[in-house]
Amino acid sequence: MNFRKYIAFGLVFFGIYASAQQVLTTENAVKLALEHNYGIKIANSSVDVAENNSGILNSGYLPTLTGNAGASIDQQNTEGELANGDTRIANGAETRRYNASINLNYTLFDGLGRLYNYKRLKEEYQLSELEARETIETTILQLFSIYYSVAQLSENSSALEETITISKDRLTRAGYQFDYGQSTKLEVLNAEVDINNDSINLINAKQQLRNTKRDLNMVLGNQIAQDFDVSTEISFILQLNKEELLEKTKANNITLLQAEKNIAISQLDIKTNKAQFLPTVGLVGSYGWNESSNNSPLAFLLQNTNTGVSAGLNLSWNLFDGGSTLTRIKNAQINLEIQELQKQQLATDVERNFNNAWDDYQNRLTIYQVQEENIKTAQNNFERTQEKFKLGQVTSIEFRQAQLNLLNAELSRNQAKYDAKLAELTVLQLSGELLNVEL
């Protein structure tokens, strides 16, 4: 009996504690995940890198400007003979030289290679955005999967708590009946065994609930410091239209959009390689300053200073590179064909997956509706059996079976409810609408 008292006290304490916990709504959960989930943060950082790479500073369109400077000192012993036959000797003659220049280098034309490469960088940036969106969609779907697991376990725990309350009442009744000689000790022992089994099931359910809450908090970037509850209220988007969603799937599915970007990148790769057949024209220019001084008696000039500007054009044309450019072009064309075939395959797979997901959603929604009706039947059956049990018209075994039937109906209903909602979210993800609807 002490064991049952401890359980009752623990359940009361848990109920008081749980009522003071914060309720994490789906809206807040999504907001926390978007801001703090590590996978989403990494994906957003990758987008930032791709955006930097696609800027004008990485395009090759801007000129390069370099500065050079130098200084040197020479000290030499020199002996020289003049035209009149005199000989002059300079020991330790020192020569100083200084120079500085600014050099400009700009490619005027490179066969449009820069243009195609710049467009390629833009396409890669957009592809990185699609990859980030895919990460967000996957994370949000994972978030809801865990969130609804927490909700389901919460409802299961409540159902098990109600079962324990009923089992405790049965045990009390069996004790009274035994005390007054209306039943045997076996009825009391059976009731004790059942309440112990129910208590163990509740303990296991609560442990699983705590573990799943930790999993949910991990997806949220560990932003919830204390324990929390989740909302068990869900609504279905009943206005979903299969044909409209299928058209959206063909236009907005994330994998198909990524395949289109890869095709665009492959087309630009071909143009970039073909640009290497054309010449490159460049502009060069410089402004320089040079100064030298010489204290040797043999020198004609003791100091010399030069400044000036120079400019010019250069042309480079790789007339034949052994066929490597042609090979790259052929390989790029083959890669484009592969990308197009992969897109066709993906389109077929996505349409099949959508149809499967839609049928799965409809089936699970129907099962949930059937389970809702089954709850009513099980509840009615239990209430009738409970009344007959109080009147002594049914055995404790029959009463226990009705109790378990009601519990199993509630657990099955909870499972069906959240399975149907997750199936709906899968349909929305495939159609590219997961981030566009209010969940």
C-alpha positions as a Markdown table, in Angstrom:
| # | Residue | x | y | z |
|---|---|---|---|---|
| 1 | Met | 0.0 | 0.0 | 0.0 |
| 2 | Asn | 2.9 | 2.4 | 0.7 |
| 3 | Phe | 4.1 | 1.9 | -2.9 |
| 4 | Arg | 0.7 | 3.1 | -4.2 |
| 5 | Lys | 0.8 | 6.1 | -1.9 |
| 6 | Tyr | 4.2 | 7.1 | -3.3 |
| 7 | Ile | 2.8 | 6.8 | -6.8 |
| 8 | Ala | -0.2 | 8.9 | -6.0 |
| 9 | Phe | 1.9 | 11.5 | -4.3 |
| 10 | Gly | 4.3 | 11.6 | -7.3 |
| 11 | Leu | 1.4 | 12.0 | -9.8 |
| 12 | Val | -0.1 | 14.8 | -7.8 |
| 13 | Phe | 3.2 | 16.6 | -7.6 |
| 14 | Phe | 3.9 | 16.0 | -11.3 |
| 15 | Gly | 0.5 | 17.5 | -12.1 |
| 16 | Ile | 1.2 | 20.6 | -10.0 |
| 17 | Tyr | 4.6 | 21.0 | -11.5 |
| 18 | Ala | 3.5 | 20.4 | -15.1 |
| 19 | Ser | 0.8 | 23.1 | -14.8 |
| 20 | Ala | 3.5 | 25.7 | -14.1 |
| 21 | Gln | 5.6 | 24.7 | -17.1 |
| 22 | Gln | 5.7 | 26.9 | -20.2 |
| 23 | Val | 3.8 | 25.8 | -23.3 |
| 24 | Leu | 6.0 | 25.7 | -26.4 |
| 25 | Thr | 3.7 | 26.5 | -29.4 |
| 26 | Thr | 4.5 | 25.4 | -33.0 |
| 27 | Glu | 5.0 | 29.0 | -34.0 |
| 28 | Asn | 7.6 | 29.6 | -31.3 |
| 29 | Ala | 9.3 | 26.3 | -32.0 |
| 30 | Val | 9.7 | 27.2 | -35.7 |
| 31 | Lys | 11.0 | 30.6 | -34.8 |
| 32 | Leu | 13.6 | 29.2 | -32.4 |
| 33 | Ala | 14.7 | 26.6 | -35.0 |
| 34 | Leu | 15.1 | 29.2 | -37.7 |
| 35 | Glu | 17.2 | 31.4 | -35.4 |
| 36 | His | 19.3 | 28.9 | -33.5 |
| 37 | Asn | 19.4 | 25.5 | -35.2 |
| 38 | Tyr | 23.0 | 24.7 | -36.0 |
| 39 | Gly | 22.3 | 23.1 | -39.4 |
| 40 | Ile | 20.3 | 26.2 | -40.5 |
| 41 | Lys | 23.0 | 28.5 | -39.3 |
| 42 | Ile | 25.7 | 26.6 | -41.3 |
| 43 | Ala | 23.5 | 26.6 | -44.4 |
| 44 | Asn | 23.0 | 30.4 | -44.1 |
| 45 | Ser | 26.7 | 30.9 | -43.7 |
| 46 | Ser | 27.3 | 28.9 | -46.9 |
| 47 | Val | 24.8 | 31.2 | -48.7 |
| 48 | Asp | 26.8 | 34.2 | -47.4 |
| 49 | Val | 30.0 | 32.7 | -48.9 |
| 50 | Ala | 28.3 | 32.1 | -52.2 |
| 51 | Glu | 27.0 | 35.7 | -52.2 |
| 52 | Asn | 30.5 | 37.0 | -51.7 |
| 53 | Asn | 31.8 | 34.9 | -54.5 |
| 54 | Ser | 29.1 | 36.2 | -56.9 |
| 55 | Gly | 30.0 | 39.8 | -56.3 |
| 56 | Ile | 31.8 | 42.2 | -58.8 |
| 57 | Leu | 35.0 | 41.9 | -56.7 |
| 58 | Asn | 35.3 | 38.3 | -57.7 |
| 59 | Ser | 34.2 | 38.6 | -61.3 |
| 60 | Gly | 37.5 | 39.5 | -63.0 |
| 61 | Tyr | 36.0 | 42.7 | -64.5 |
| 62 | Leu | 38.0 | 45.1 | -62.4 |
| 63 | Pro | 41.6 | 46.0 | -63.2 |
| 64 | Thr | 44.6 | 45.1 | -61.0 |
| 65 | Leu | 46.8 | 47.8 | -59.7 |
| 66 | Thr | 50.2 | 47.0 | -58.1 |
| 67 | Gly | 52.9 | 49.1 | -56.6 |
| 68 | Asn | 56.6 | 48.4 | -56.7 |
| 69 | Ala | 59.5 | 50.1 | -55.0 |
| 70 | Gly | 63.1 | 49.3 | -54.5 |
| 71 | Ala | 66.5 | 50.7 | -53.4 |
| 72 | Ser | 70.1 | 49.4 | -53.8 |
| 73 | Ile | 73.5 | 50.6 | -52.8 |
| 74 | Asp | 76.7 | 49.4 | -54.6 |
| 75 | Gln | 80.3 | 50.1 | -53.4 |
| 76 | Gln | 83.1 | 49.2 | -55.8 |
| 77 | Asn | 86.7 | 49.8 | -56.5 |
| 78 | Thr | 87.1 | 51.1 | -60.1 |
| 79 | Glu | 90.1 | 51.8 | -62.3 |
| 80 | Gly | 89.7 | 53.4 | -65.7 |
| 81 | Glu | 91.8 | 54.9 | -68.5 |
| 82 | Leu | 90.8 | 58.2 | -70.1 |
| 83 | Ala | 91.1 | 59.1 | -73.8 |
| 84 | Asn | 94.3 | 61.2 | -73.1 |
| 85 | Gly | 95.9 | 58.2 | -71.5 |
| 86 | Asp | 95.5 | 59.3 | -67.9 |
| 87 | Thr | 94.5 | 56.6 | -65.4 |
| 88 | Arg | 92.0 | 57.3 | -62.7 |
| 89 | Ile | 91.3 | 55.1 | -59.7 |
| 90 | Ala | 88.1 | 55.2 | -57.6 |
| 91 | Asn | 88.3 | 53.2 | -54.4 |
| 92 | Gly | 85.0 | 52.7 | -52.5 |
| 93 | Ala | 82.9 | 54.4 | -55.2 |
| 94 | Glu | 79.3 | 54.3 | -54.1 |
| 95 | Thr | 76.3 | 54.1 | -56.4 |
| 96 | Arg | 72.7 | 54.5 | -55.0 |
| 97 | Arg | 69.6 | 53.6 | -57.0 |
| 98 | Tyr | 66.0 | 54.2 | -56.1 |
| 99 | Asn | 62.8 | 53.2 | -58.0 |
| 100 | Ala | 59.0 | 53.2 | -57.6 |
| 101 | Ser | 56.2 | 52.5 | -59.9 |
| 102 | Ile | 52.5 | 51.9 | -60.2 |
| 103 | Asn | 51.4 | 49.2 | -62.7 |
| 104 | Leu | 47.9 | 48.8 | -64.2 |
| 105 | Asn | 46.8 | 45.5 | -65.8 |
| 106 | Tyr | 43.3 | 45.2 | -67.3 |
| 107 | Thr | 41.8 | 42.6 | -69.5 |
| 108 | Leu | 39.7 | 44.2 | -72.2 |
| 109 | Phe | 38.5 | 41.0 | -73.9 |
| 110 | Asp | 38.9 | 37.3 | -73.0 |
| 111 | Gly | 36.4 | 35.7 | -75.4 |
| 112 | Leu | 33.5 | 36.5 | -73.0 |
| 113 | Gly | 35.0 | 34.0 | -70.5 |
| 114 | Arg | 34.6 | 36.5 | -67.6 |
| 115 | Leu | 30.9 | 37.1 | -68.5 |
| 116 | Tyr | 30.1 | 33.4 | -68.4 |
| 117 | Asn | 32.0 | 32.9 | -65.3 |
| 118 | Tyr | 30.2 | 35.8 | -63.6 |
| 119 | Lys | 26.9 | 34.3 | -64.6 |
| 120 | Arg | 28.0 | 31.0 | -63.3 |
| 121 | Leu | 28.8 | 32.5 | -59.9 |
| 122 | Lys | 25.3 | 34.0 | -59.8 |
| 123 | Glu | 23.8 | 30.6 | -60.6 |
| 124 | Glu | 25.9 | 29.0 | -57.9 |
| 125 | Tyr | 24.7 | 31.6 | -55.4 |
| 126 | Gln | 21.1 | 30.8 | -56.3 |
| 127 | Leu | 21.8 | 27.1 | -56.0 |
| 128 | Ser | 23.2 | 27.7 | -52.5 |
| 129 | Glu | 20.0 | 29.5 | -51.6 |
| 130 | Leu | 18.0 | 26.4 | -52.8 |
| 131 | Glu | 20.3 | 24.2 | -50.7 |
| 132 | Ala | 19.7 | 26.3 | -47.7 |
| 133 | Arg | 16.0 | 26.2 | -48.3 |
| 134 | Glu | 16.2 | 22.4 | -48.5 |
| 135 | Thr | 18.1 | 22.3 | -45.2 |
| 136 | Ile | 15.4 | 24.5 | -43.6 |
| 137 | Glu | 12.6 | 22.4 | -45.0 |
| 138 | Thr | 14.2 | 19.2 | -43.8 |
| 139 | Thr | 14.9 | 20.7 | -40.3 |
| 140 | Ile | 11.3 | 22.0 | -40.0 |
| 141 | Leu | 9.9 | 18.6 | -40.9 |
| 142 | Gln | 12.3 | 17.0 | -38.4 |
| 143 | Leu | 11.2 | 19.6 | -35.8 |
| 144 | Phe | 7.5 | 18.8 | -36.3 |
| 145 | Ser | 8.2 | 15.1 | -36.2 |
| 146 | Ile | 9.8 | 15.4 | -32.8 |
| 147 | Tyr | 7.3 | 18.0 | -31.6 |
| 148 | Tyr | 4.4 | 15.8 | -32.4 |
| 149 | Ser | 6.2 | 12.8 | -30.8 |
| 150 | Val | 6.3 | 14.9 | -27.6 |
| 151 | Ala | 2.7 | 15.8 | -28.0 |
| 152 | Gln | 1.7 | 12.1 | -28.5 |
| 153 | Leu | 3.8 | 11.0 | -25.5 |
| 154 | Ser | 2.2 | 13.7 | -23.4 |
| 155 | Glu | -1.3 | 12.5 | -24.3 |
| 156 | Asn | -0.3 | 8.9 | -23.8 |
| 157 | Ser | 1.0 | 9.8 | -20.3 |
| 158 | Ser | -2.3 | 11.5 | -19.5 |
| 159 | Ala | -4.2 | 8.4 | -20.7 |
| 160 | Leu | -2.0 | 6.2 | -18.6 |
| 161 | Glu | -2.5 | 8.4 | -15.5 |
| 162 | Glu | -6.3 | 8.1 | -16.0 |
| 163 | Thr | -5.8 | 4.3 | -16.3 |
| 164 | Ile | -3.9 | 4.3 | -13.0 |
| 165 | Thr | -6.7 | 6.3 | -11.3 |
| 166 | Ile | -9.2 | 3.7 | -12.5 |
| 167 | Ser | -7.0 | 0.9 | -11.4 |
| 168 | Lys | -6.6 | 2.5 | -8.0 |
| 169 | Asp | -10.3 | 2.7 | -7.6 |
| 170 | Arg | -10.7 | -0.9 | -8.6 |
| 171 | Leu | -8.0 | -1.9 | -6.0 |
| 172 | Thr | -9.8 | 0.1 | -3.3 |
| 173 | Arg | -13.1 | -1.6 | -4.2 |
| 174 | Ala | -11.5 | -5.0 | -4.2 |
| 175 | Gly | -10.1 | -4.3 | -0.8 |
| 176 | Tyr | -13.5 | -3.4 | 0.6 |
| 177 | Gln | -15.1 | -6.5 | -0.9 |
| 178 | Phe | -12.4 | -8.7 | 0.5 |
| 179 | Asp | -12.8 | -7.1 | 4.0 |
| 180 | Tyr | -16.6 | -7.8 | 3.9 |
| 181 | Gly | -16.1 | -11.3 | 2.5 |
| 182 | Gln | -17.6 | -10.5 | -0.8 |
| 183 | Ser | -14.5 | -11.6 | -2.8 |
| 184 | Thr | -11.3 | -13.5 | -2.4 |
| 185 | Lys | -7.8 | -12.3 | -1.9 |
| 186 | Leu | -7.1 | -13.1 | -5.5 |
| 187 | Glu | -9.2 | -10.1 | -6.6 |
| 188 | Val | -7.0 | -7.8 | -4.5 |
| 189 | Leu | -3.8 | -9.4 | -5.8 |
| 190 | Asn | -4.9 | -9.1 | -9.4 |
| 191 | Ala | -5.8 | -5.5 | -8.9 |
| 192 | Glu | -2.3 | -4.8 | -7.3 |
| 193 | Val | -0.6 | -6.5 | -10.2 |
| 194 | Asp | -2.6 | -4.4 | -12.7 |
| 195 | Ile | -1.8 | -1.1 | -11.0 |
| 196 | Asn | 1.9 | -2.0 | -10.8 |
| 197 | Asn | 1.9 | -2.8 | -14.5 |
| 198 | Asp | 0.1 | 0.5 | -15.2 |
| 199 | Ser | 2.6 | 2.4 | -13.0 |
| 200 | Ile | 5.6 | 0.8 | -14.9 |
| 201 | Asn | 4.0 | 1.8 | -18.2 |
| 202 | Leu | 3.6 | 5.3 | -17.0 |
| 203 | Ile | 7.2 | 5.5 | -15.7 |
| 204 | Asn | 8.5 | 4.3 | -19.1 |
| 205 | Ala | 6.3 | 6.7 | -21.0 |
| 206 | Lys | 7.5 | 9.7 | -18.9 |
| 207 | Gln | 11.1 | 8.7 | -19.4 |
| 208 | Gln | 10.6 | 8.5 | -23.1 |
| 209 | Leu | 8.8 | 11.8 | -23.0 |
| 210 | Arg | 11.8 | 13.4 | -21.2 |
| 211 | Asn | 14.2 | 12.0 | -23.8 |
| 212 | Thr | 12.1 | 13.2 | -26.7 |
| 213 | Lys | 11.9 | 16.7 | -25.2 |
| 214 | Arg | 15.7 | 16.7 | -25.1 |
| 215 | Asp | 15.7 | 15.8 | -28.8 |
| 216 | Leu | 13.3 | 18.6 | -29.5 |
| 217 | Asn | 15.4 | 21.1 | -27.6 |
| 218 | Met | 18.5 | 20.0 | -29.6 |
| 219 | Val | 16.7 | 20.9 | -32.8 |
| 220 | Leu | 15.9 | 24.3 | -31.3 |
| 221 | Gly | 19.6 | 24.9 | -30.5 |
| 222 | Asn | 19.2 | 24.2 | -26.8 |
| 223 | Gln | 17.3 | 27.5 | -26.3 |
| 224 | Ile | 14.9 | 26.2 | -23.7 |
| 225 | Ala | 16.5 | 26.1 | -20.2 |
| 226 | Gln | 13.6 | 24.6 | -18.3 |
| 227 | Asp | 11.1 | 21.8 | -18.9 |
| 228 | Phe | 8.2 | 22.6 | -21.1 |
| 229 | Asp | 4.9 | 21.3 | -22.5 |
| 230 | Val | 3.7 | 21.3 | -26.1 |
| 231 | Ser | 0.4 | 22.0 | -27.6 |
| 232 | Thr | -1.6 | 18.9 | -28.4 |
| 233 | Glu | -4.1 | 20.8 | -30.5 |
| 234 | Ile | -3.7 | 20.3 | -34.3 |
| 235 | Ser | -5.6 | 21.3 | -37.3 |
| 236 | Phe | -5.6 | 19.9 | -40.8 |
| 237 | Ile | -5.5 | 22.0 | -44.0 |
| 238 | Leu | -8.7 | 20.6 | -45.4 |
| 239 | Gln | -8.7 | 22.8 | -48.5 |
| 240 | Leu | -5.7 | 21.0 | -50.0 |
| 241 | Asn | -6.3 | 20.2 | -53.7 |
| 242 | Lys | -4.3 | 17.4 | -55.2 |
| 243 | Glu | -4.2 | 18.7 | -58.7 |
| 244 | Glu | -3.1 | 22.2 | -57.6 |
| 245 | Leu | -0.5 | 20.7 | -55.3 |
| 246 | Leu | 0.8 | 18.5 | -58.1 |
| 247 | Glu | 1.3 | 21.5 | -60.3 |
| 248 | Lys | 3.1 | 23.3 | -57.5 |
| 249 | Thr | 5.2 | 20.2 | -57.0 |
| 250 | Lys | 6.4 | 20.3 | -60.6 |
| 251 | Ala | 7.1 | 24.0 | -60.4 |
| 252 | Asn | 8.5 | 24.4 | -56.8 |
| 253 | Asn | 9.9 | 21.1 | -55.6 |
| 254 | Ile | 13.3 | 21.8 | -54.2 |
| 255 | Thr | 15.1 | 18.9 | -55.9 |
| 256 | Leu | 13.7 | 19.9 | -59.3 |
| 257 | Leu | 14.7 | 23.5 | -58.8 |
| 258 | Gln | 18.3 | 22.4 | -57.9 |
| 259 | Ala | 18.4 | 20.2 | -61.0 |
| 260 | Glu | 17.4 | 23.2 | -63.1 |
| 261 | Lys | 20.2 | 25.3 | -61.6 |
| 262 | Asn | 22.8 | 22.5 | -62.2 |
| 263 | Ile | 21.7 | 22.4 | -65.9 |
| 264 | Ala | 22.1 | 26.2 | -66.2 |
| 265 | Ile | 25.6 | 25.9 | -64.6 |
| 266 | Ser | 26.5 | 23.1 | -67.1 |
| 267 | Gln | 25.4 | 25.3 | -70.0 |
| 268 | Leu | 27.6 | 28.1 | -68.8 |
| 269 | Asp | 30.6 | 25.7 | -68.4 |
| 270 | Ile | 30.3 | 24.9 | -72.1 |
| 271 | Lys | 30.4 | 28.6 | -73.0 |
| 272 | Thr | 33.3 | 29.3 | -70.7 |
| 273 | Asn | 35.4 | 26.5 | -72.3 |
| 274 | Lys | 34.5 | 27.7 | -75.8 |
| 275 | Ala | 35.6 | 31.2 | -74.9 |
| 276 | Gln | 39.2 | 29.8 | -74.7 |
| 277 | Phe | 39.2 | 29.5 | -78.5 |
| 278 | Leu | 39.2 | 33.3 | -78.8 |
| 279 | Pro | 42.1 | 35.7 | -78.1 |
| 280 | Thr | 42.7 | 37.7 | -75.0 |
| 281 | Val | 43.3 | 41.5 | -75.3 |
| 282 | Gly | 44.8 | 43.3 | -72.4 |
| 283 | Leu | 45.7 | 46.8 | -71.4 |
| 284 | Val | 48.9 | 47.6 | -69.4 |
| 285 | Gly | 50.1 | 50.9 | -68.1 |
| 286 | Ser | 52.6 | 52.1 | -65.5 |
| 287 | Tyr | 53.9 | 55.3 | -63.9 |
| 288 | Gly | 57.5 | 55.0 | -62.7 |
| 289 | Trp | 60.2 | 57.0 | -60.9 |
| 290 | Asn | 63.9 | 56.1 | -61.0 |
| 291 | Glu | 66.8 | 57.9 | -59.4 |
| 292 | Ser | 70.5 | 57.0 | -59.2 |
| 293 | Ser | 73.5 | 58.8 | -57.8 |
| 294 | Asn | 77.2 | 58.0 | -58.2 |
| 295 | Asn | 80.2 | 59.6 | -56.5 |
| 296 | Ser | 82.8 | 57.9 | -58.6 |
| 297 | Pro | 85.2 | 60.3 | -60.4 |
| 298 | Leu | 84.8 | 58.1 | -63.4 |
| 299 | Ala | 81.1 | 58.7 | -63.7 |
| 300 | Phe | 79.7 | 61.0 | -66.4 |
| 301 | Leu | 76.6 | 61.8 | -64.3 |
| 302 | Leu | 76.7 | 62.2 | -60.6 |
| 303 | Gln | 72.9 | 61.9 | -60.3 |
| 304 | Asn | 70.2 | 60.8 | -62.7 |
| 305 | Thr | 66.4 | 61.0 | -62.2 |
| 306 | Asn | 63.7 | 59.6 | -64.6 |
| 307 | Thr | 59.9 | 59.8 | -64.4 |
| 308 | Gly | 57.4 | 58.8 | -66.9 |
| 309 | Val | 54.2 | 57.0 | -68.0 |
| 310 | Ser | 53.9 | 54.0 | -70.3 |
| 311 | Ala | 50.9 | 52.2 | -71.7 |
| 312 | Gly | 50.3 | 49.5 | -74.2 |
| 313 | Leu | 48.1 | 46.7 | -75.5 |
| 314 | Asn | 48.8 | 43.1 | -75.6 |
| 315 | Leu | 47.2 | 40.2 | -77.4 |
| 316 | Ser | 47.4 | 36.6 | -76.5 |
| 317 | Trp | 45.9 | 33.8 | -78.6 |
| 318 | Asn | 46.3 | 30.2 | -77.8 |
| 319 | Leu | 46.2 | 28.8 | -81.3 |
| 320 | Phe | 46.5 | 25.2 | -80.3 |
| 321 | Asp | 46.8 | 23.7 | -76.8 |
| 322 | Gly | 47.1 | 20.0 | -77.8 |
| 323 | Gly | 43.3 | 19.5 | -77.8 |
| 324 | Ser | 42.7 | 19.9 | -74.0 |
| 325 | Thr | 40.2 | 22.7 | -74.5 |
| 326 | Leu | 38.2 | 20.7 | -77.0 |
| 327 | Thr | 38.2 | 17.8 | -74.6 |
| 328 | Arg | 36.9 | 20.0 | -71.8 |
| 329 | Ile | 34.1 | 21.2 | -74.1 |
| 330 | Lys | 33.1 | 17.6 | -75.0 |
| 331 | Asn | 33.1 | 16.6 | -71.4 |
| 332 | Ala | 31.0 | 19.6 | -70.4 |
| 333 | Gln | 28.5 | 18.8 | -73.1 |
| 334 | Ile | 28.2 | 15.2 | -71.8 |
| 335 | Asn | 27.8 | 16.5 | -68.3 |
| 336 | Leu | 24.9 | 18.7 | -69.5 |
| 337 | Glu | 23.3 | 15.7 | -71.0 |
| 338 | Ile | 23.7 | 13.8 | -67.7 |
| 339 | Gln | 22.1 | 16.7 | -65.8 |
| 340 | Glu | 19.2 | 16.8 | -68.1 |
| 341 | Leu | 18.6 | 13.1 | -67.8 |
| 342 | Gln | 18.9 | 13.4 | -64.0 |
| 343 | Lys | 16.2 | 16.1 | -64.0 |
| 344 | Gln | 13.9 | 13.9 | -66.1 |
| 345 | Gln | 14.5 | 11.0 | -63.6 |
| 346 | Leu | 13.9 | 13.4 | -60.7 |
| 347 | Ala | 10.7 | 14.6 | -62.2 |
| 348 | Thr | 9.4 | 11.1 | -62.4 |
| 349 | Asp | 10.5 | 10.2 | -58.9 |
| 350 | Val | 9.0 | 13.4 | -57.4 |
| 351 | Glu | 5.6 | 12.9 | -59.1 |
| 352 | Arg | 5.6 | 9.3 | -57.8 |
| 353 | Asn | 6.6 | 10.4 | -54.3 |
| 354 | Phe | 3.9 | 13.0 | -54.3 |
| 355 | Asn | 1.2 | 10.6 | -55.3 |
| 356 | Asn | 2.4 | 8.1 | -52.7 |
| 357 | Ala | 2.5 | 10.9 | -50.0 |
| 358 | Trp | -1.0 | 12.1 | -51.0 |
| 359 | Asp | -2.5 | 8.6 | -50.8 |
| 360 | Asp | -0.7 | 8.1 | -47.5 |
| 361 | Tyr | -2.1 | 11.3 | -46.2 |
| 362 | Gln | -5.6 | 10.5 | -47.2 |
| 363 | Asn | -5.4 | 7.0 | -45.7 |
| 364 | Arg | -4.0 | 8.3 | -42.4 |
| 365 | Leu | -6.6 | 11.0 | -42.2 |
| 366 | Thr | -9.3 | 8.3 | -42.7 |
| 367 | Ile | -7.7 | 6.1 | -40.0 |
| 368 | Tyr | -7.6 | 9.0 | -37.6 |
| 369 | Gln | -11.3 | 9.6 | -38.2 |
| 370 | Val | -12.1 | 5.9 | -37.7 |
| 371 | Gln | -10.0 | 6.0 | -34.5 |
| 372 | Glu | -12.0 | 9.0 | -33.2 |
| 373 | Glu | -15.2 | 6.9 | -33.7 |
| 374 | Asn | -13.5 | 3.9 | -32.1 |
| 375 | Ile | -12.8 | 6.0 | -29.0 |
| 376 | Lys | -16.5 | 6.7 | -28.6 |
| 377 | Thr | -17.3 | 3.0 | -28.8 |
| 378 | Ala | -14.5 | 2.0 | -26.4 |
| 379 | Gln | -15.6 | 4.8 | -24.0 |
| 380 | Asn | -19.2 | 3.7 | -24.1 |
| 381 | Asn | -18.2 | 0.0 | -23.7 |
| 382 | Phe | -16.1 | 0.9 | -20.7 |
| 383 | Glu | -18.7 | 2.9 | -19.0 |
| 384 | Arg | -21.3 | 0.2 | -19.3 |
| 385 | Thr | -18.8 | -2.4 | -18.1 |
| 386 | Gln | -17.8 | -0.2 | -15.2 |
| 387 | Glu | -21.5 | 0.1 | -14.1 |
| 388 | Lys | -22.0 | -3.7 | -14.4 |
| 389 | Phe | -18.7 | -4.2 | -12.5 |
| 390 | Lys | -20.0 | -2.1 | -9.6 |
| 391 | Leu | -23.1 | -4.1 | -9.5 |
| 392 | Gly | -21.2 | -7.3 | -9.6 |
| 393 | Gln | -22.5 | -8.4 | -13.0 |
| 394 | Val | -19.1 | -8.7 | -14.7 |
| 395 | Thr | -15.8 | -10.1 | -13.4 |
| 396 | Ser | -12.7 | -8.1 | -12.8 |
| 397 | Ile | -11.1 | -9.7 | -15.8 |
| 398 | Glu | -13.9 | -8.4 | -18.0 |
| 399 | Phe | -13.6 | -5.0 | -16.4 |
| 400 | Arg | -9.8 | -5.0 | -16.9 |
| 401 | Gln | -10.3 | -5.9 | -20.6 |
| 402 | Ala | -12.7 | -3.1 | -21.1 |
| 403 | Gln | -10.2 | -0.7 | -19.4 |
| 404 | Leu | -7.4 | -1.9 | -21.6 |
| 405 | Asn | -9.6 | -1.6 | -24.7 |
| 406 | Leu | -10.2 | 2.0 | -23.9 |
| 407 | Leu | -6.5 | 2.7 | -23.2 |
| 408 | Asn | -5.4 | 1.0 | -26.5 |
| 409 | Ala | -8.1 | 3.0 | -28.4 |
| 410 | Glu | -6.8 | 6.3 | -26.9 |
| 411 | Leu | -3.2 | 5.4 | -27.7 |
| 412 | Ser | -4.1 | 4.3 | -31.2 |
| 413 | Arg | -6.1 | 7.6 | -31.7 |
| 414 | Asn | -3.1 | 9.6 | -30.6 |
| 415 | Gln | -0.8 | 7.7 | -33.0 |
| 416 | Ala | -3.2 | 8.2 | -35.9 |
| 417 | Lys | -3.7 | 11.9 | -35.2 |
| 418 | Tyr | 0.0 | 12.8 | -35.4 |
| 419 | Asp | 0.7 | 10.4 | -38.2 |
| 420 | Ala | -1.9 | 12.1 | -40.3 |
| 421 | Lys | -0.5 | 15.5 | -39.5 |
| 422 | Leu | 3.0 | 14.5 | -40.4 |
| 423 | Ala | 1.8 | 12.9 | -43.6 |
| 424 | Glu | 0.2 | 16.3 | -44.5 |
| 425 | Leu | 3.5 | 18.1 | -43.8 |
| 426 | Thr | 5.3 | 15.6 | -46.1 |
| 427 | Val | 2.9 | 16.5 | -48.9 |
| 428 | Leu | 3.5 | 20.2 | -48.3 |
| 429 | Gln | 7.3 | 19.7 | -48.4 |
| 430 | Leu | 7.2 | 17.8 | -51.7 |
| 431 | Ser | 5.0 | 20.5 | -53.2 |
| 432 | Gly | 7.4 | 23.3 | -52.0 |
| 433 | Glu | 4.6 | 24.8 | -49.8 |
| 434 | Leu | 5.9 | 23.8 | -46.4 |
| 435 | Leu | 7.3 | 27.3 | -45.7 |
| 436 | Asn | 4.4 | 29.1 | -47.3 |
| 437 | Val | 1.5 | 27.9 | -45.2 |
| 438 | Glu | 0.5 | 28.5 | -41.6 |
| 439 | Leu | 1.1 | 25.3 | -39.7 |
